[in-house]
């Protein structure tokens, strides 16, 4: 977790977006559930943005704590 970078968080967020979007496709194919594409897109973007923000804040705070403990 110490080596997390903004690029890694961005890449992980992109992967999360694709996974969530593919879940929509799977629901349509397997369960016959048809969701509104625009609403699902907006919801997916909000979830991914929330996760990315949480990761960036949480991971960098942990990095600072680890760094401070090693300096002591």
C-alpha positions, 0 to 999 in steps of 0.5 A, a space after each residue: 500500500 505504501 507504493 500506491 501512486 495516482 496512476 495506479 489509483 486511476 488505473 484501478 478506477 478504470 478497471 472498476 468502471 469496466 467491471 461494473 459496466 460488464 455487470 450491467 451487460 451480464 444482468 441483461 444477458 443472464 437475468 433479462 434485467 434491462 437497466 437505463 444506460 444513462 442512469 447506470 452510467 452516471 451511477 457507475 461514475 459516481 461509485 468509481 469517483 467515490 472509491 477513487 477518492 477514498 483510496 487516494 485519501 486513505 492510501 496516502 494517509 497510511 503512507 504518511 503514517 508508515 513513513 513517520 513511524 520509520 523515521 522515529 
